[in-house]
Amino acid sequence: MPRTSHKAKISSGAIPAEALEAQFPKLNLPVQPPYLPEEAKSVAEIPSDPGWLYEPKWDGFRCLAFRDQDEIVLQSKAGQPLGRYFPELVAALHEIPEQKFVLDGEIVVPGKTSLDFDALLQRIHPAASRIRKLSQETPAQYLVFDLLVERTRNLTAQHLSARRMALLAFASKFKDSKRVKLSPATTDLQMAQRWMSEGTSSGLDGVVAKRLDCEYTPGERTAMVKIKRIRTADCVVGGFRWAQKGGQVGSLLLGLYNHSGQLDHVGFSSSFTKDERKKLKAIVKPLMNGEGFTGKAPGGPSRWAREDRNTEWFPLDPTLVCEVQYDHFSGGRFRHGTKFLRWRPEKKPKQCTMEQVLPNEEEHFLPLIGA
């Protein structure tokens, strides 16, 4: 699901990966942390031949959950302990009436209508008091999609078809949990295609397809594939930055109109060839000194900036509309640079609104995992 739109703090999650590293306790389980989860190979299309299990692709923190009696261990995809950051999940796993198990799943933070990735990032904080506060204000959920160990049985050598049946039976132990949920899965290709097609409003990040006849392959990409949705949006070009050298356009600054009718800066696109940058210069120069962004802007306007400074931006008359491809939108902006696709002369700038990228409040997939 997409994340709830709110202004993210720049410090959210801004710590090196090694800061999360710590020693794991020794557990009396057939699978020990750190244990590499199996991974997915990126492909362009959902496989349609028989023998696949389809699952929603959640955009959270991949996590293996280990329980050995009273010891609960949460392990990240990179092999780091996560338990201290999500005490509410540790407590929820303690409530499951089973003393030994290993689960594979995803940690997410639900918002009102969608998942809030920025709130998830803020949970990775060095202060225990801050973590306790956030665990109450923005509690996480653990979406389970595989069962690796049940009691003393190591299920990793069994086919996914058998593991899924075991997981469905195991899920009855946490069916009333608010924090631990069973992630949906289907063998119905049409349902998987629906998850893909309804992604922008529903929030699913794509689809994962897993071979039903494969064992669990830790650290390998042989038994599962992922299909990420191609997301596009029509944006107003509200400004630009010069390239560091050469006097050419370095990036276009993109805007979307908010509910108040103001043009908010939401990101940039710099995916241009050298020849395209030369052409862009001729396109944007006649539009310089326009009103630019009337809402959120990328810093104060800098009409007098030197042309060799790509940290400064120049406002434009907001008349150009372009279509861009993006991967994630959260915190009121595109999380990464976008890919310029084409101009849209048939689109009026006022048609470029936030509704393109924000979740539909009446149609979303939170019922899939429970409120």
N, C-alpha and C positions, 0 to 999 in steps of 0.2 A: 504494500500500500504506500501511497505517497505520504510524506510527512506533513503535519499541520503547518500552515504558513504563519510564521512569526519571526521576528528579527532574532537571528541567532547571534550569540556572543562569539566574538572572534577567538576567544580562548577555549571555547568548547572543544574538548578532545585534543587540544594542542599540547600533547606531551609525546615524547618519543616512545616507540614500542618497547624498548628495553626497560622503561620505567615500570611496566606491568609484570616483568618477569619475577618469579619467586619459585621456591622449592615446593614440589607437591608432596603430600604425605604418602606413605606406602599403604596401599589398600589391598585387602584380601579379596581381589576380584581377578577373573581371568584376563581382563583388559585393564591396563594401568595407564594413568596419565603420566606424562604427556603422550597422547595417542593421536596420530594424524587422521582427521576425518577424510572420507572419500570426497573427491572433487569432481566438478563437471567441466566438460569441454564445451566451448561456445560453438553453436551452429546457427545457421541462418533460419531454418524452418523447423517446426515441430515434426518429429518423425511420425509417419502415419502407418508404418507396417505393424503387424501384430507383435505383441510381447512387451509393450511399454506401459509403465505406470506414470501418470502425469500428476504433477503437484504445482501449486502456486509457488512462484519465486518471491519469497519475502526479502525485503531489504533491511536487515537488521544485523545483529552480531551472530555469526555461526557459533554454536556452543555444544560441547559434549557435557552431559551431566552424569556424574558418578555418585553412587551411594553405596557405602559400606557401613551398615548399622547406623550409628549416629554421625558418621563422617560424610559430608556432602562436598563435592568438588565440582566447580564449574570451570571448564577449560575452553579457551578461545581456539579458533581455527589455527592460529599461529603457535599454540601450545602455551599460552599464558593463563594464569589463574584469574578468574573473573568473579569469584564468590564474594569478595569483600565489597564489590561495587553493586551487587544486587542481593542484599540480605533478604528481601521479600521473596525472592525465588528460592533461596536456600531454605527459608522457612516453609514455603509451599511444598518443596520436594520432601521435606521431613514429614509432612502430613500424609504422604502417600503410604498406604498400608502394605509396604513391601520393604524389606531390609537391604536387599542387594539388587542393583540394576545399573545399567549404563544406557543412556538415551542420547540420541542425536537430534538436534533441533536448532531453532533460531530464537534469539532474544529480541523482542521488539517492545516499543513503548506506544500503546494506543493513545491517540488523541480523541477528540469528540467524534470526528467522522473519518479519521484516517490515522495512519501511523505517524509518529512524530520523531523523525530521525535526529533532529537537533536536540531534542530532550534526551534521546538515547546517548548522544555524544557527551552531554553534560554529566551523565552518570559516572563517567570515568574521571574521578576527582580525587586528589590526594587526601583531602580532609574527611575523616570518618563522620564528623558532625554534619557536613554538607551531604554526604551520601545518605545518611539516615533521614535527613530532611527531604531529599529528592525521592527517596524510596516511598515516602508517604504522599508527596505531591504529584509525582509522575511515576507511579509503579509500573514495573515491566511485566510482560507476559513471556512465557516460554512455550513456543509452538513446536510440538514434537512430531517428527516424521520418520523416525527409525528407532528400533530397539536392538541393541547390540548384546546386552547381557541381561538375563533374568535369573535371579537367584545365583546359582552356580553354573548355569548354562551359557556357554559362549555361542551366540547365534551368528557371528560374523561369517562363518563358513556356509551358512544356509543361504539359499536363494532368497531374493527380495520377496517373492510371493509368500514364502513361509514366514519371513520376518514381519511382513505386513499383517498377516493373520495373527501372529503372536502379539503385535503391537495393538491391534484392535481389541484383543482380549485384555491386554494390560491396561489399556486406556480406561476401562471401566473403574479402575482404582482411583483415577483422578477426574472422573466425569463431573464432579461437583466443585472442582477447584476453580477459583477465580484467576489464578496466576499461571497454571499449567493447562495447556489446551492441546488437543489433537489437531494437527494440520491436515486439511482435507486432501484427498487423493482420488483419482479416477482412472479408469481405463477407457473412458469415453473421449474420443478425439474431439468431438464437437464441444464438449465442455471445456477442454483445454484451449480450443480455438476461441471460445467465448472469453476465457480468462485473458487471452492475449488481446482480443479486439476491444474489450471494455476497460482496458488498462488505465487510460488517462483519468476517467471519472471514478473507477472503482479502486484504483491504487495498486493493483498487483504489478510487480516489477517485471513480470514475464512468466515463463513456465519452465519447470525442470522436468525432464523425462528420464526415467530410470528403467533399466532392463529388469524385467521380472525374473529372468533366469540367471541372474548374476549374484555372486556372493558379495559381501561388503569388501571393498578394495581400498584400504587406508592409503591416503596420499596419492592415489592414482585417478586418472580421468577416463577409465575404460568402461564403466558401467552406467554412466549418467551423462546427460548433455543439458545445457541450458540455452534457452532462447529468450533473449532480451528484446523487449518491444522497442521499435523505432518510434520515438516521440518527436513530433514537430510542433512548432508554434509560429504564428504570424506576429512579427514584432515591428514596432516603429523604431527607426534609427534616430535617436535623439542626440547623438554626438559621436565623436571619434577621437582616437589618439593617433599621433604620429608615430611611425616606427622609430626605433632608437637611432638608426642611421639611414641616410639616403633620401630623406625628405618625402617618403611615401607614407600612405595610410597604414598604420600598424593594426588597428582594430576598430570595428564598429561597435558603438555602445547601444544596447538594446533597451527598449522600454515597452511597458504594457500599462494600459489605463486601469486605475484602481476604481473602487466603488464610488469614490468622490469625484471621478472624472479627471483626476490628475495623472500625468504620465510619470510612472515610477521607473527608475533604472533597475533592470533585473539581470543584467549580465552583458556579455560581449561575444563577439565572433572575430577570430583572427585567422581563420582557415583559408588564407588566400595565397595564391602564387605570386611571384614577383611581377609578372605581367598584369595580373588582376589588380595588384596594389596601385600600379600606375594608372589604370583605368578608374579606380575608385577615387583617386585624387581629383580627377576632372568632374566626377559625379558629386562629390561632397562640397567642393569649394563654393559653388554658387549658393549653397544652403547655409554657409557659415554665418554666425552671429544671430541665429534664430533663437527662439525661447528655450529650446532644449527640453530638459526634464522639469516639469512643473510640480512634481511630487518628490519622491526620494531621488537624490542625485549622487553621482560618484564623487563627492567632495565639492568644494566651491568651484564655480565656473572660473576658467583660466584663459580668458581671451588673449592675454598678453604673454602666454607661455612661449618659451623658445621651441622651435620646431624639432629640436633634437632631444626633447624630453618626453619620453613615452609615459611618464607618470602623470602628466597633465592631460586634460581633455578639453575639447572645443565643442560648444553647443551648436546644434544644427536646427534649422527649421524642420519640425517633425512631420514631414510629408512623405518620406519614403517608407515603404513597407517591404519587409523581406521575410521569407520563410526559412527557419533554422531548425536543425536537428539537435536534440539535447538528450541527456541521459536522466538527470534528476533535477527536480525543482523543489527547493525547500528554503525556509527562512526568508521568503520573499524574493528569491533569485535563483537563477540556474547555478547549481553547485559547481559546475565546470564550464569551461569555454564551450560554445556551441559551434556547430558546423553550418556555414552558410550554404543554403540550397539554391535559392533563386529569389528574384524580385517578384513581388505580387502587385502589379499596377492596378489590378481589378479590385484590390482591397483598400477600403478607406481606413486611415489611421485610427479613427475612433472605434473601428470594429476589433481592434487588437486589445482585448481586455484580459484581465486575470482569469476569467472563467475558463480559458483554454487550458490552464495548467493547475488550477485548484480543484480539489475533489468536490464532487456533487454531494451536497449534504443530504439529499434524499435517496441516493442510490450509491451504496458503497458495500464493501465486503466484510465489514466487522461482524455481521451475523455468521460468517463462515467459522469464526473462532470463538464466538460468544461475546457478549457485551462486557 
